[in-house]
C-alpha cells in the first residue's frame, strides 16, 4: 500500500483479502489459537516463529488495524492498546525504567501529565517538563545523563499549542534519544510527525480515528528510523539479551523496523495486558475508513466557530491554531497546512462560574469527558480532566480556570454557532 495516497490507505490499508475471503476485516473473537504440536507452540513463545497463541499479546484483527495505522503514519510497525493512556505508558516505559529520566512538553493532556508526574514517578522515572515553544538551548538544558526520551503532542489537549517537531527532534537526536509524539488531535490526515523527525507516534484512537464515541483504544507506531544499537548503552532493554525469551536481543533479531514494537508486545503487553479487544479494533477500522472525509469537516467547523467567538463581546480569548493571529498560527502553517483539528478552546468573561453557566445553556453541544467525536461536545478542563493540577501546573499547561474546550463535530457549522450564541445571551 506504500504507493497509494493516504485516502486510499484509510479505506483499504492493512488488509487485502484473498480469493473468497471476507471483504471486511474479520473479527477474530477468540482468546486462544489451536496448533498441532507443542513444538510449534514453543517456537511462538520463543519468538522464533510468527503467529498467534493468546489474544492478550496479539490478535489478527488488532494487527490488521494496527498495520493500517502504521501505513497512514508512514511507520514500519504498530500495535493497538486498550486506550491512548496505555499507548503513552507503553511507549515511554519501553525505553525508560526505574532510575531513568524523560523530557516532556508541559502542555500535554492532563491525564498524561498525571501518568508521568505521579504514577510513573512512583515507578522511579523522573520527568522534566518544558514549555512547548522553548528554545533549543532551553530544551537541551533539561536533559540529564539518564534521559531516555522526549515526549510531546502535535496539538496539545486542550491548550492547542502546536509543537515545533523538527526542533524537538533535533535536540532529542543530538542527545541520542527518540522523540515520541502523541498525534491524536492532528491525526495522520493533517500531520505525519515521522516526516518531521519523530521516532515513535502514539494515538488515543478513541478520538478522531474512531470518531463515533464507540470504542476506547490506543495505538503506538514505530518509524523504524531510530538506531537503537548506535546508542546501545542508553537502551539495554532493546540492545542486551532478554532472559525471559532465552537471550533474544530485540535490536539485533528484529532490526530497527521491528525491535521497538516487538519488545512492547512481547514484554509489556505480556505482563500488563492492556490489549484492545477485536470488537473494538473492528469498530476502529470502520472509523478509519472515513477519517480522510471527516477530518476536513471537523477543521472547517472549528475554524468557523473560532472566528465567531473571536468577535464576541462575552469571550475573553480564543485559542485555535488555524485562526489568524493565534500564537501558534505560523507553526501550524508549517506542520498543519491543511487544517489543525475541530477543537476550540476559549474563555468566557466572568471566569469559572460564567464558563460553567454557559456550558449549561448549550443544547447542541453536550457536556462530556470526551473530545474529537462526530457529535459536538464541551468540557471545563480545570474541573475535570485537569482537576488534579495545581494553579501553577494549570498555568504551565496553558489551561486557565475559565477555559472551555469545545470539540466541534460534523453538524452544520451555523447550527453550532447559533447554539453558542443563545447560550452566551442566556448568561449576559
N, C-alpha and C positions, 0 to 999 in steps of 0.2 A: 504493500500500500504506500510505500515511501514516495512513489512518483505521483500520487494523487494529491489534489489540493485538499485543504482542511475540511471543506464542506462535505466532500465525498468520504473522507475519513470518519466524520461524525456519523454518517449513515451506514457505512459498510466496513469500517476498520475493525480489526481484531478477530474477525470470524469470516471464513469463506467456506460455505457448505459444499460438500462433495455431492456426487450424483445420488439423488434420492434422500439426501439428509435434510433435516429441518431448516427452513429458510431463516427462522428466527433463532437466536441463541437459545439452546435448550437449558432448562433449569435442572441441574443435577442435584436434586434434593435428596442427598444421601450422605450419611456421616462417614461411611466406610466404602471400600472398594475390594473386590474379590480377585485373588491371584491363585494360580495353580500350584505354586511351590513356595515353601518358606525361603528358599534361596533367592527367588525374585524379590520377595518382600524385604529380605535383608539388604539387598542391593539398594532398594529405595531408602531404607533407614540410614544407610551409609552414604547417601548422596552419590552413589555410583551409577544410578540409572534414573531416568526421568519417568514420572508417573505420579499417581495419587494413591494414598493409603489411608488418610484421615483428614476430614474437612476442616479440622482446627488449623492445620498448616496450609493446605491448598485444596482448591475445589475447581473443577473445569469451568464452571460458569463464571466464577470470580476471575479466573485467569484470563478468560476471553475478553472480559470487560476491561480488565487492567491493561491488556495488550492494546485495546483501542485508545485508552487514555495515554499510554506511552507513545503511540503513534501521533496523537494530537499534540503532545508536548515536544515531540522530537527526541524522546529518550530511547534507551536501549532495553530497559526492563522496568516493570512496575508491579506493585502489589496493592490489593484492596485491604482496608482495615474497617473495623466496626464503626469508626467515627473519625472526623477530622482531628479531634483531640488525640486519638490513638495514633494517627498518622504522624503528627508532630512529635509525640513522645518517642515513637519508634525511630523516626528519622534522626533525632538528636542522640538518643540512648544507644543507637547502633554504632556511634563513634566516640561518645563521651561517657565515661564511667566515674565511679567514686574517686574523688581527688582531681577531677578534670574541671575545665573552665570553658564557658561559651559566651560569645558576644552576641547580643540581640538588640534589635531596634526597640525603643521604649514605647512605640505606639501600637504594638501588636495587640491583637484581640485580648480582652480581659481574661478569658478562660485560659488562653495560652500563657499569659503573663503569670497567672496564679500557678499553673503547672510548673513553670520554670522557677519562679521566685520562692515558692513554698514547697510544693511536693518534691520536685527534683532536687531542691536544696537539701531536703531531709535525706536524700539518697547520696549526698556528698558531692553534688555537682554545683559549682558556683557559676552565677551569671552576672555579667556586667551589661547594663542597658545604656544605649547611646541614642541620641536624637537621630531621627531618620535622615535629616539634612545636615548631619555633621560633616566636617571636612575630612579629607584623607588623613590628615595629621591627628585629628581628634579620634577618628576611628582606630588608627594604629596605636594610639596611646592606651586604648582599652585592652589591648592584647597582653597576655601573660605567657610565660614559658609553657604552661599546661593548657593553653587554649586549643580546642579541638574543632570548633566550627563557628560560623557566623550565621545568624538567623534573622530573617525579616519577612515582611509581607509586601507583595507588589503594590496593593492598595490596602492601607491599614483599615481595620474594622474597630470602631466606627469613625476614627479620626480622619480617614480618607487622605492621609498623606501618601504620596507616591514615592517609592524608594528609587534612588539612583542605583540601579542594579549593577551597572558597569563599575561604578566607584566602589561599591561594597565588594564586588568580585575581585577587583584589582588588589585591594588591601588583603582580602582573605587569602588569595593565592600567593601574595608576597610573603605571607606568614605560613604557607604550606598547609592551609586548612580549606575545607569545602564551604561553599556558600549554599545555605538551604533557604529556599524561598517558598512561602505559602502563597499560592496563586489563586486562591479561592474566588476573590471578587472579580479579578480580571478575566479568568478562565483562559485557556489557550486560544480562544477566538480573538481576544483583544491583546494578549501579550503572551509570548513564549519565553520565559526567563532564561531558558537554556541558551537561546540565541544571543543573550546579553552577558553570558558568563556564569550563570547559576549552575551548580553541580547536581543538586537534589531539589526536586519540586514536590510540594505537598498540596493536598486539596481537602477541604471538607466537601465531599461530593453531595452532602445533604443540601447544599445551597444551589447555585445555578446549574450545576451538572445534572442533578436530579430534577430540580426546577418545579416540583409539584408538591413538596412537603410530604412525600410518600415514604421515603426511606432514609434513615440515618446512615452515613458512611463516610469513609475517607480513602485517600489514595496517596502512595508515595511513588515518584518516578525518578529513576536514576538516569542522568545524562550519559553516563559511560565515559565522561571526559576526565574525571579526576584520577590521577595516577597514584593509587594508594601505596604501591611499592616504592615509589620515589620518596615517600615520607613514612617509611615503614616504622620508624621509631615512635611516631606520633599515634599510629593506629595498629597496635599489636593485635586487636581483635580481628582485624582483616588480614594481617600480614604475618602472623605466627600460627602454629598449629592449634587447632581446636580439639582438645582431648575428648570432648563429648561426641565427636564424629571421627574418631580414630586418627587424629592428627591431620585432618584436612586444613590446608591454608587457603582461605577463600580467594584472596587476590591472585594466587598462583593458579588454582584449579579452575576458577570461573572468569578470570580476567577482569579488566576494567569495566566491561559492559555488563557483567553479571554478579560480581562479588558482593556489592552492597545489598542488593535485593535478596540474594541467596542467603546471606548471613541474617538479614532481618526476618526472613521466613523461617529458616532452619533453627535459629536461636530464639528470637524474640516472640514470634508467633507460636512456636512450640511451647514456650514457657509461660507467656502471658495470655495467649488465646484470644486476642481482640480481633477476631476474624469477622468479615462481613458475610452475612448469610447469602446463599444462592438466590433466594427470592428477592432480597434487596438489590443484589447485583443485577438481576433481570430488570427490575424497575429502573435502576440507574441507567442501564443501557437504553431503555425507552426514552429517557430524558436526554441522553447524549445524542440521539438521532435527530433531535430538533434544536440542539444547542446553538448552532450557527444561525438559525432563524430567530430564536428567542432573544439572544443577547443584544442584537441591534435595537430591538423594540424596547428592551429594558433601558438601554442608554438613551434612546430618543425620549422616553417618558421622564427619565431622571433629569435630563437637561432642561426639558420644558418646565418641570416643577421647580428646578433650581432658579431659572430665570424669573419665574413668577415670584418666588419667595424673596429674591434679591431686592425687589422693588416694593415690598410690602412694609407698611409703617410699623407693624407689630413684630417684625422679625429683626433681631439684633445682629445676626450674622448668618451667612450661608457658606457651607463648605461643600464644594463639588469640583473635582479636578478638571472636569470638562468645561467649567464655566470661566469665561474670560475674566481675568483679574484675580482668579484664585491663586493662592500661594504656590500651588504645585501645577499650575496650568502649563508652564513651559516644559516641565519634566514629563507631564502627561502627554504633551505633543510628541515627545521623543519616544516614549515607551508604549503609549496607548493612542496612536494616531487615528484609530477607527472608533474610539469611544472608551470610556472607563468602566462604568457599571451603572446600575439603576438605583444606587443608594445615595441619598442626600442627607447630610447632617446640618442642623441649624439650631439657632437659639431663639426662644420666644421671650420677648420683653416681659419682665416681671419675674424672671428666674424660674426655679424648680417648680413652684406651685403653678405658675402660669403654663409651663410646659405640660405638666400633668393634666391640668384642666383642658387645655387644647386637645390633647390626645383623647380625652373622654368624650369630646363632641364629634370626633370623626365617625363617619358612617361607612364609607367605602374601605378605609384602611382599618384593619383590626390590630389591637394591641397583642403582640405575640413575642415569645422568646424565639424568634426566627427572623430570617432575612433571606433575600435573593430567591423569592418564590414567584410563581405565576400570579399570585394574589398580593395586592399591596398590603404591607403591614408596617407597624411602627413600634418603637421601643424607647424607653427612657434609660439609657445605659447606666447612669450613675446609681440608679436604684435597682438595677437588675444584673446585667452581665458584668458590670464593673463595680458592683457594690462592695466587694471585698477590699477595694483600693482606698488608700488614704487620700486626703485632698492633694497632697504633694504628688502622689503617684498618678492621680487623675489628671493633674496639670501636665505632668511629663508625658502621659499617654495621649494628650490632646483631647480629653473628654471633659469639658466643663459640666458643672452640675445642672445647667439649664439645657443641655443638648438633647435634641430629639433626633433619633435615627429613623428616617423614613425610607423604606425599601419599595420603590415603585415597581409594580407588577406589569402585567400585559394588558391592563384595561385601557380604555380611551384616555389619553392624556388630559383632555379638557374636563372629563368627569373627575379625575383626580384633583385637578386644580379647583374645580367647583367645590369639592368636598373640603379641601383645605381652607378655601375662602369662607365657607359657612362656619367652620369650626373656629377660625380666628375671630370672626364677627361675634360669635357667641361669648367670647371672653373679653370683648372690648370694654 
